[in-house]
Amino acid sequence: MPHKTIEHDPSGDKYKEKLAAAEHGLRGDTVGVTRTITVIIAFCWSLFQLASASVLLIDTVYIRAIHLAFAISLVYLNIPMIRTAGTSWRWDLRILLAMNRVTVLDYILGIIAAFSALYIVLDYTGIASRAGVPNMRDIVFGGMLVVLLLEATRRVIGPALPVIASIFILYVFTGPYLPDFIAFKGASLSRFISQMTMDTEGIYGVPLHVSATVVFLFVLFGTMLERAGGGSFFIKLAISGLGGFRGGAAKAAVLGSALTGAVSGSSIANVVTTGTFTIPLMKQVGYPAPKAAAVEVAASINGQLAPPVMGAAAFIIAEYVNVPYIEVVKAAAVPAFASYAALLWITHVEACKLGLRGLSRSELPPFWETLRGGLHFLVPLGMLLYELVIAQHSAELAVFRAIVILAIIMVGQPVILAALTGGSKRRALGQGFRTLFFAMSGGGSNMAGVAMATASAGIIVGCVSLGLGQQITSFVEVLSHGNIFLLLLITAAASLLLGMGLPTTANYIIMASLTAPILVNLASGVTIHGVALAVPLMAAHLYCFYFGILADDTPPVGLAAYAAAAIADASPIATGIQGFFYDIRTAILPLMFIFNHDLILWGITSLPEALFIFAMTVIGCMAFASLTQGWFFAANTLLEGALLAASTVIMLFPALLTGFFLPHEDRYWGYLVGIALLALTAGMQRARTARRSAPPLTEAAS
């Protein structure tokens, strides 16, 4: 049979446009002058960020302000005030209200917003000399920046974050007049504006700093790699290697999304990039549409957890916890990869339940040929890993050098191809530079939503640092009755709820600012088997991070589920519910590493010990996945479900069992009990399956 090459779905472009509207909000239908200006501004933004990471030595406040000015101007140039499809209103009134397209009014607002963002740079010396005592001009420009920033955020990511930020602002001004149990001393307008727009404790705070110095470069790197064809290479490589196994299409989707997500750091971008290829393939081999979409959603969401890039919030964790980014990578590695291993097991379980087989070899691209065709994409990734792990340079320097290598590959790839095929090298060189130009422009466009989210979240952080945080902390402590278990539940529920309307980064910033310190403080009074529980700040921040990510597929809003459902032609709600059940395997990990710090390798310096913990964590996650999916090697009985639950807890927290009779240093012996319970469950199911498949005694005798 002739080989059938699996091609990327060309209809994927329409889903990429949906991505732009859903995640970043930048419209893909701008034309003429607006489109040209947008492309140029986005490209210049990328050039500025690359320069500030290498040759341009300026104050970090300047970088943050210019970063915000680029982002806010792009939003106003691309998204009108009110998005409506079709209107019968008169032309002049539509221009006045900017109903369904960018108009002169949006240009004016964009210019004012950018100028307001740059005001701290234009009068830096004057503002520094009157710190804390703004004059009327400071208040006017600061007030305009706050209002226009919230409006730009509403346009690009929806109303949830601006509404929450507005509630915090309202609280600051009305605090003295509220009932005693929530009363707050408040702040004057001068102090508020000074904190938000003239200092690094508000809009220009840590979240925007991380966005301007590190996150932009990683988003640019991911965009360039995808435009160069890296995303397609990763998914084809996964298909060629795993497609022949039972449920191989879904396994390939998991691996391909892991490889892509580890670079892109974006759930929805991952769904759209890889899902247009993997979801139809999963449907082709027999997965129902909601399950095919849900597998892609679950795999893509975990991309934000997967080192080396993770999501934008991971870089903010490094700043808040005050550790090198490589420490965040180390802490996230075991939970992230164990969660992916469990998802691979889930796809196998689903294939067993559905009676599916793998793809035939004729339907798969040849592995070695595919690998050879994309080996060059591994070079910048190798450089990134070397810089982060071996050389242990800063994340900013590491990704900058990886971008330089990738840019050389993007320009040189068509030239080499032309040389091999006898084509025009000059034309190929021009094509390479065009691809690089539009990739850099795309990286800038893709950052607008992240920059708006971090800047607006800075308003909330600024309100908290005005003294509001102590009041909210006391309120949360009272609400949880000082019980760490109740606080964990409240934090998880609040993160999932906020995540329905907020991007992961903003969700994490809000929840970590309010609850992470309380988690650390409450844990100080908890003992387990006589051993004091001391929750590391890293674990508390990762807890908020994990549940913020899980909100991307939580019904009824989960944007990742909507993107995947559109590709699969399935119900978004059904996709979200199924994806949520797949992602429960991830939700148990933060609950466990709050108590078992081995899971985040806290205090673990031995590589063999780290690999051992990873292997045991994988087994525990697979046991939990089998419990939630109701299937191990066969359908679970009630007793087998109880055995799987016990095995899960022991494998993820062995000290909970060994603490009764062994010192904490000997906790690893508990793994033997967990493995034994898992083996007992497997034996029971194997025996039951064998009895059912055995022929009747009379037939055997005859």
C-alpha positions in Angstrom: 0.0 0.0 0.0 1.5 3.4 -0.9 2.4 5.7 2.0 -0.1 8.4 2.9 1.4 11.6 4.2 -0.6 13.2 7.0 -0.7 16.9 6.2 -1.5 19.8 8.4 -5.1 20.8 8.2 -5.2 24.0 6.0 -8.4 25.0 7.6 -6.5 25.7 10.8 -6.0 29.3 9.8 -9.6 30.1 10.7 -8.9 28.7 14.2 -5.8 30.8 14.5 -8.0 33.8 13.9 -10.3 32.6 16.7 -7.3 32.3 18.9 -6.4 35.9 18.2 -9.9 37.0 19.3 -10.1 34.6 22.3 -6.7 34.9 23.9 -5.1 38.1 22.8 -8.0 39.9 21.3 -6.1 41.4 18.4 -8.3 41.2 15.3 -7.1 39.5 12.2 -9.4 41.5 9.8 -7.7 44.9 10.0 -6.8 46.2 6.5 -5.1 49.1 4.8 -3.3 51.7 6.8 -4.4 50.2 10.1 -3.0 46.8 9.3 0.3 48.3 8.0 0.7 50.4 11.2 -0.1 47.4 13.4 2.5 45.2 11.7 5.2 48.0 11.9 4.5 48.8 15.6 4.5 45.1 16.6 7.8 44.6 14.7 9.4 47.7 16.4 8.2 46.4 19.7 10.0 43.1 19.2 13.1 45.0 18.1 13.0 47.1 21.2 12.6 44.1 23.5 15.5 42.3 21.8 17.6 45.5 22.1 16.8 46.0 25.8 17.9 42.4 26.5 21.2 42.9 24.8 22.7 46.2 23.7 20.3 48.8 25.1 21.2 49.7 28.7 18.3 51.8 30.2 16.5 52.0 33.5 14.1 49.2 34.1 11.2 51.7 34.6 11.8 53.0 31.1 11.6 49.5 29.7 8.3 48.8 31.5 6.8 52.1 30.4 7.8 51.7 26.7 6.6 48.1 26.9 3.2 49.2 28.1 3.0 52.0 25.5 3.6 49.6 22.7 1.0 47.1 24.0 -1.7 49.6 24.8 -1.4 51.3 21.4 -1.7 48.0 19.6 -4.9 47.2 21.5 -6.6 50.5 20.6 -5.4 50.1 16.9 -6.9 46.6 16.6 -10.0 46.4 18.8 -13.0 48.8 18.6 -14.8 50.1 21.6 -17.9 47.8 21.0 -17.6 44.7 18.9 -20.9 44.1 17.0 -21.5 42.2 13.8 -23.5 44.4 11.4 -25.5 47.5 12.4 -28.1 49.7 10.7 -26.9 52.8 12.4 -25.8 55.7 10.3 -22.2 56.0 9.2 -21.4 59.2 11.1 -22.8 57.8 14.4 -20.9 54.6 13.9 -17.7 56.5 13.6 -18.5 58.5 16.7 -19.2 55.4 18.8 -16.6 53.1 17.1 -19.2 50.4 17.0 -17.6 47.6 15.0 -14.4 48.8 13.5 -11.3 50.8 14.5 -11.9 54.5 13.8 -10.2 57.9 14.4 -11.5 57.9 17.9 -9.6 54.7 18.7 -6.5 56.2 17.1 -6.8 59.2 19.4 -7.4 57.1 22.5 -4.4 54.9 21.6 -2.1 58.0 21.2 -3.3 59.4 24.6 -3.0 56.0 26.3 0.6 55.5 24.9 1.6 59.1 25.9 0.1 58.5 29.4 2.1 55.3 29.8 5.3 57.1 28.7 4.6 60.1 31.0 6.8 58.6 33.8 9.7 58.5 31.3 9.1 61.9 29.8 9.2 63.6 33.3 11.2 61.0 35.2 13.4 63.5 37.0 10.5 65.7 38.1 8.4 62.7 39.2 11.4 61.4 41.2 11.8 64.8 42.9 8.2 64.9 44.1 7.7 61.2 45.0 4.6 60.7 46.9 3.4 64.3 46.3 2.0 64.5 42.8 1.0 67.8 41.2 -2.1 68.3 39.2 -0.5 67.3 36.0 0.7 64.0 37.5 -2.8 63.3 38.7 -4.4 64.1 35.3 -2.0 61.8 33.4 -2.1 59.1 36.0 -5.9 59.1 36.1 -6.0 58.9 32.3 -3.6 56.0 32.3 -5.6 54.0 34.9 -8.9 54.6 33.0 -7.5 53.9 29.5 -5.6 50.8 30.7 -8.7 49.3 32.2 -10.6 50.0 29.0 -7.8 48.5 26.9 -7.9 45.4 29.1 -11.6 45.1 28.7 -11.2 45.2 25.0 -8.5 42.6 24.8 -9.4 40.0 27.5 -13.0 40.9 28.5 -14.6 42.7 31.5 -13.7 40.4 34.4 -10.2 41.8 35.2 -11.2 45.5 34.8 -14.3 44.9 37.0 -12.2 43.2 39.7 -9.6 46.0 39.6 -12.3 48.6 39.8 -13.8 46.9 42.9 -10.3 47.1 44.6 -10.0 50.8 43.6 -13.5 51.5 45.0 -12.5 49.7 48.2 -9.5 51.9 48.6 -11.6 55.1 48.4 -14.7 53.9 50.3 -12.9 51.8 53.0 -13.4 54.2 55.9 -17.1 54.2 55.4 -17.7 50.5 55.3 -18.9 48.3 58.2 -16.3 47.6 60.8 -15.5 44.0 59.8 -14.4 45.1 56.3 -13.5 48.7 57.0 -10.2 50.0 55.7 -8.4 53.3 56.4 -8.4 54.1 52.7 -6.2 56.5 50.7 -6.4 59.9 49.1 -6.4 60.5 45.4 -2.9 61.8 45.5 -1.6 58.8 47.3 -3.5 56.4 45.0 -2.2 58.0 41.8 1.4 58.2 43.2 1.2 54.5 44.1 -0.2 53.3 40.8 1.5 55.5 38.2 4.6 57.1 39.8 6.1 54.2 41.5 7.0 50.5 40.9 4.3 49.3 43.4 1.4 49.6 41.0 1.0 49.5 37.2 4.8 49.5 36.7 5.3 46.8 39.3 6.7 43.2 39.3 4.1 41.7 36.9 4.7 44.3 34.2 8.5 44.1 34.8 8.4 40.3 34.2 6.2 40.8 31.1 8.6 43.4 29.7 11.9 41.6 30.4 11.3 37.9 30.2 7.8 36.9 29.1 7.9 38.9 25.9 11.1 37.1 24.7 9.6 33.7 25.4 6.4 34.5 23.6 8.4 35.8 20.7 10.5 32.6 20.7 7.4 30.5 20.6 5.8 32.5 17.8 9.0 32.4 15.7 9.4 28.7 16.2 5.7 28.1 15.2 6.0 30.3 12.1 9.2 28.5 11.1 7.3 25.2 11.1 8.4 23.9 14.5 4.9 23.2 15.8 4.1 21.1 12.7 7.4 19.2 13.1 6.7 18.4 16.7 3.3 17.0 16.1 4.3 15.0 13.0 7.2 13.6 15.0 4.9 12.5 17.8 2.5 10.9 15.3 5.2 9.0 13.5 6.6 7.7 16.8 3.3 6.9 18.7 0.6 6.7 16.0 0.9 2.9 15.6 0.1 2.1 19.3 -3.4 1.6 20.7 -5.0 5.0 20.8 -1.8 6.3 19.2 -3.4 9.4 17.7 -4.3 10.6 21.2 -0.9 9.6 22.6 0.7 11.6 19.8 -1.6 14.6 20.6 -0.4 14.5 24.2 3.3 14.3 23.3 3.0 16.8 20.5 1.2 19.3 22.7 3.7 18.7 25.4 6.6 19.6 23.1 4.7 22.6 21.6 3.3 23.8 25.0 6.7 23.6 26.6 7.8 26.4 24.2 4.6 28.4 23.7 3.5 28.5 27.3 -0.1 29.2 26.2 -3.0 26.8 26.5 -5.2 28.3 23.8 -2.3 28.8 21.4 -1.3 25.2 21.9 -4.9 24.0 21.2 -5.1 25.9 18.0 -1.6 25.1 16.8 -1.7 21.4 17.4 -5.4 20.7 17.6 -6.2 21.4 14.0 -4.0 18.5 13.2 -4.6 16.0 16.1 -8.3 16.4 16.8 -9.4 15.3 13.3 -6.9 12.4 13.5 -8.3 11.3 16.8 -11.8 11.4 15.4 -10.6 9.4 12.4 -9.4 6.5 14.6 -12.6 6.4 16.6 -12.5 8.9 19.5 -15.8 10.7 19.9 -15.6 14.4 19.1 -15.9 15.7 22.7 -13.2 13.2 23.9 -10.9 14.0 21.1 -11.2 17.7 21.8 -10.9 17.1 25.6 -7.6 15.2 25.2 -6.2 18.1 23.2 -7.4 20.6 25.8 -6.0 18.6 28.7 -2.6 18.2 27.0 -2.4 21.9 25.9 -3.3 23.2 29.4 -0.5 21.2 30.9 1.9 22.9 28.5 1.9 25.9 30.9 3.2 23.6 33.5 5.9 22.0 31.4 9.5 23.3 31.7 11.6 24.9 30.3 9.2 27.7 29.3 6.0 27.1 31.3 3.5 30.0 31.4 4.0 33.7 31.9 3.1 33.4 35.6 6.0 31.1 36.2 8.4 33.9 35.6 6.5 36.1 38.0 6.7 33.3 40.6 10.5 33.5 40.4 10.3 37.3 41.1 7.8 36.9 44.0 9.7 34.0 45.6 13.0 35.8 44.8 14.7 32.7 43.3 16.4 32.1 39.9 13.9 30.9 37.3 15.7 27.5 37.1 14.5 26.9 40.7 10.9 27.3 39.5 11.6 24.9 36.7 13.1 22.4 39.1 10.0 22.6 41.4 7.6 22.2 38.5 9.3 19.4 36.7 8.1 16.3 38.6 4.4 17.4 38.8 4.4 18.5 35.2 5.9 15.4 33.6 4.1 13.0 35.9 0.8 14.7 34.9 1.7 14.2 31.2 2.5 10.5 31.9 -0.9 10.1 33.6 -2.6 11.7 30.6 -0.9 9.2 28.3 -2.3 6.5 30.5 -5.8 8.1 30.3 -5.6 8.0 26.5 -4.7 4.3 26.7 -7.6 3.6 29.1 -10.0 5.4 26.8 -8.7 3.4 23.8 -9.2 0.2 25.7 -12.8 1.2 26.7 -13.6 2.1 23.1 -11.8 -0.9 21.6 -9.6 1.2 19.4 -6.4 0.3 17.6 -3.5 2.2 16.3 -2.9 3.7 12.9 -1.4 1.5 10.2 2.2 2.2 9.2 1.1 3.3 5.8 -0.9 6.1 7.4 2.0 7.4 9.4 4.9 9.7 8.3 8.3 7.8 8.4 9.9 8.6 11.7 13.5 9.0 10.7 12.6 11.0 7.6 10.5 13.3 9.8 13.2 13.6 12.4 15.9 14.5 9.8 13.5 17.1 8.2 13.2 19.0 11.5 16.5 18.4 13.3 17.3 22.1 12.9 14.3 23.0 15.1 16.0 21.2 18.0 19.1 23.5 17.8 17.5 26.6 19.4 15.7 24.4 21.9 19.0 22.8 22.8 20.6 26.2 23.2 17.7 27.3 25.5 18.1 24.2 27.7 21.9 24.5 27.8 21.7 28.2 28.8 19.0 27.5 31.5 20.2 24.2 33.0 24.0 23.9 32.3 25.3 27.4 32.0 22.5 28.6 34.4 22.3 32.0 32.8 19.3 34.2 33.4 16.1 33.3 31.6 16.3 36.6 29.7 19.8 35.9 28.4 19.0 32.3 27.7 16.0 32.9 25.5 17.7 35.9 23.8 20.5 33.6 22.6 18.0 31.0 21.5 16.1 33.6 19.5 19.3 34.7 17.7 20.0 31.0 16.7 16.4 30.6 15.6 16.5 33.8 13.5 19.6 32.6 11.7 17.8 29.3 11.0 14.7 31.1 9.7 16.7 33.2 7.3 19.1 30.5 6.2 16.6 27.6 5.9 15.0 28.7 2.5 18.5 29.7 1.2 19.8 26.1 1.9 16.7 24.6 0.3 17.2 26.8 -2.8 20.8 25.7 -3.0 19.8 22.1 -2.9 17.0 22.4 -5.5 18.6 24.9 -7.8 16.3 27.8 -7.0 17.1 31.5 -6.7 19.2 32.1 -3.5 18.4 35.8 -3.6 14.7 35.2 -3.7 15.0 32.6 -1.0 17.0 35.0 1.2 14.2 37.6 0.8 11.6 35.0 1.7 13.6 34.2 4.8 13.7 37.8 5.9 10.0 38.2 5.2 9.2 35.2 7.4 11.4 36.6 10.1 9.8 40.0 9.9 6.2 38.8 10.1 7.2 36.3 12.9 8.6 39.1 15.0 5.5 41.2 14.3 3.3 38.3 15.3 5.3 37.9 18.5 4.5 41.5 19.4 0.8 41.1 18.5 0.6 38.0 20.6 1.9 39.9 23.7 -0.7 42.6 23.8 -3.1 40.6 26.0 -0.4 39.4 28.4 0.9 43.0 28.8 -2.6 44.3 29.5 -3.3 41.6 32.0 0.0 42.1 34.0 -0.4 45.9 34.0 -4.0 45.7 35.2 -3.1 43.1 37.8 -0.5 45.6 39.0 -3.4 47.9 40.0 -4.7 45.2 42.2 -1.3 44.5 43.7 -0.9 48.2 44.2 -4.2 48.4 46.1 -3.1 45.5 48.3 0.2 47.2 49.1 -1.7 50.3 50.1 -2.7 48.4 53.3 -5.7 46.7 51.8 -3.9 43.4 51.8 -3.7 43.1 55.6 -7.5 43.6 55.8 -8.2 41.0 53.1 -5.8 38.6 54.7 -7.5 38.9 58.0 -10.9 38.4 56.3 -9.7 35.2 54.5 -8.3 33.8 57.7 -11.6 34.4 59.4 -13.4 32.8 56.5 -11.2 29.7 56.7 -11.5 29.6 60.5 -7.7 29.2 60.6 -8.0 25.8 59.0 -5.4 25.1 56.3 -7.5 22.5 54.6 -10.5 24.9 54.3 -8.1 27.6 53.0 -6.8 25.3 50.3 -10.4 24.5 49.2 -11.3 28.2 49.2 -8.2 29.1 47.2 -8.8 26.4 44.7 -12.5 27.3 44.2 -11.7 31.0 43.9 -8.9 30.3 41.4 -11.3 28.2 39.2 -14.0 30.9 39.6 -11.7 33.8 38.7 -10.2 31.8 35.9 -13.5 31.7 34.1 -12.9 35.4 33.2 -9.2 36.0 33.8 -6.1 34.8 32.0 -3.9 32.5 34.0 -1.3 35.2 34.7 -3.8 37.7 36.2 -5.6 34.9 38.1 -2.3 33.8 39.6 -1.2 37.3 40.6 -4.5 38.0 42.4 -4.7 34.7 44.3 -1.0 34.5 45.2 -1.0 38.1 46.5 -4.0 37.3 48.7 -3.6 33.7 49.8 0.0 32.5 49.4 1.3 34.3 52.5 -1.7 32.9 54.5 -1.0 29.4 53.4 2.6 29.7 54.6 1.5 31.2 58.0 -1.4 28.8 58.7 0.8 25.8 57.9 3.2 26.8 60.6 0.8 25.5 63.3 0.1 22.1 61.6 1.9 18.9 62.5 1.6 15.5 60.7 2.7 12.5 62.8 4.5 14.9 65.1 6.4 16.6 62.3 5.8 20.3 61.8 4.4 21.2 58.4 6.4 24.1 56.9 5.0 25.0 53.5 7.7 26.6 51.3 6.6 29.8 49.7 7.4 28.2 46.3 4.7 25.5 47.0 2.1 28.1 48.0 2.7 30.0 44.8 2.7 26.9 42.6 -0.6 25.9 44.2 -2.2 29.1 43.0 -0.5 28.8 39.6 -1.9 25.2 39.1 -5.5 26.0 39.8 -5.3 29.2 37.8 -4.3 27.1 34.8 -7.0 24.5 35.3 -9.6 27.2 34.9 -8.8 27.2 31.1 -11.1 24.2 30.7 -13.5 24.7 33.6 -17.1 24.9 32.3 -19.0 27.0 31.4 -16.3 29.5 30.2 -13.0 27.7 29.7 -11.6 29.3 26.5 -9.3 26.3 25.7 -12.4 24.1 25.6 -14.2 26.5 23.3 -11.2 26.6 20.9 -10.9 22.8 20.8 -14.7 22.3 20.5 -14.7 24.6 17.4 -12.1 22.4 15.7 -13.8 19.1 16.7 -17.3 20.4 15.9 -18.4 19.4 19.4 -20.3 21.0 22.3 -18.0 23.4 24.2 -19.7 22.4 27.5 -19.4 18.7 26.9 -15.7 19.3 25.9 -15.1 21.3 29.0 -16.7 18.8 31.3 -14.7 15.9 29.7 -11.5 17.9 29.8 -12.1 18.8 33.4 -12.4 15.1 34.3 -9.2 14.4 32.5 -7.5 17.3 34.3 -8.5 16.1 37.8 -5.3 14.1 37.7 -3.5 17.5 37.7 -5.6 19.0 40.5 -4.5 16.4 43.0 -0.8 17.2 42.6 -0.9 20.7 44.2 -3.0 19.3 47.0 -0.3 16.8 47.7 2.8 18.9 47.3 1.6 21.4 49.9 2.1 18.5 52.4 4.7 16.4 50.6 7.5 18.8 49.4 9.4 15.9 47.8 7.1 16.4 44.8 8.6 19.8 44.1 12.1 18.5 44.9 12.3 20.8 47.8 15.6 20.1 49.5 16.3 17.3 47.0 19.8 17.6 45.4 20.5 14.1 44.3 19.6 13.3 40.7 19.0 9.5 41.4 16.7 10.5 44.3 14.8 13.0 42.1 14.3 10.4 39.3 13.1 7.9 41.9 10.6 10.4 43.3 9.5 11.1 39.7 8.9 7.4 38.9 6.9 7.0 42.1 4.8 10.1 41.4 4.1 8.8 37.9 2.8 5.6 39.3 0.6 7.5 41.8 -0.8 9.7 39.1 -1.6 6.7 36.9 -3.4 5.1 39.9 -5.4 8.2 40.4 -6.2 8.5 36.7 -7.5 4.9 36.7 -9.6 5.7 39.8 -11.2 8.8 38.1 -11.7 7.0 34.8 -13.2 3.9 36.4 -10.8 1.6 34.6 -7.4 0.1 35.3 -7.0 -3.1 33.2 -10.7 -3.6 33.3 -13.7 -1.7 34.8 -13.2 -1.0 38.5 -15.3 -2.6 41.2 -16.0 -0.7 44.4 -13.2 -2.6 46.2 -10.7 -2.0 43.4 -11.6 1.7 43.4 -10.8 1.8 47.1 -7.5 0.1 46.6 -6.6 2.5 43.8 -7.5 5.5 46.1 -5.3 4.1 48.9 -2.4 3.5 46.4 -2.7 7.0 45.1 -2.5 8.7 48.5 0.5 6.5 49.5 2.4 7.0 46.3 2.0 10.8 46.4 2.4 11.1 50.2 4.2 8.0 51.6 4.9 9.7 54.9 1.2 9.8 55.7 1.5 6.0 56.1 5.0 5.5 57.3 4.7 8.3 59.9 2.8 5.9 62.1 5.8 3.5 62.7 8.9 5.0 60.9 10.9 8.2 61.2 10.4 10.8 58.4 13.8 9.9 56.9 12.5 6.4 56.1 9.3 7.5 54.4 10.2 6.0 51.0 9.4 2.5 52.4 5.8 3.5 52.0 6.1 3.2 48.3 6.3 -0.5 48.6 2.9 -0.7 50.1 1.4 1.6 47.4 2.9 -0.6 44.6 1.7 -3.7 46.4 -1.9 -2.4 46.5 -1.6 -1.5 42.8 -0.3 -4.9 41.9 -3.2 -6.5 43.9 -5.7 -4.4 42.0 -4.2 -5.4 38.7 -4.1 -9.1 39.7 -7.8 -9.0 40.7 -8.8 -7.4 37.4 -6.7 -9.8 35.3 -8.2 -12.8 37.1 -11.7 -11.5 36.6 -11.1 -10.8 32.9 -9.6 -14.3 32.4 -12.6 -16.0 34.1 -15.1 -14.1 31.8 -13.2 -14.9 28.7 -12.7 -18.6 29.5 -15.0 -21.0 27.6 -17.7 -22.8 29.6 -16.6 -26.1 31.2 -18.9 -28.3 29.0 -17.4 -26.8 25.9 -13.9 -27.3 27.1 -14.7 -31.0 28.0 -16.2 -31.7 24.6 
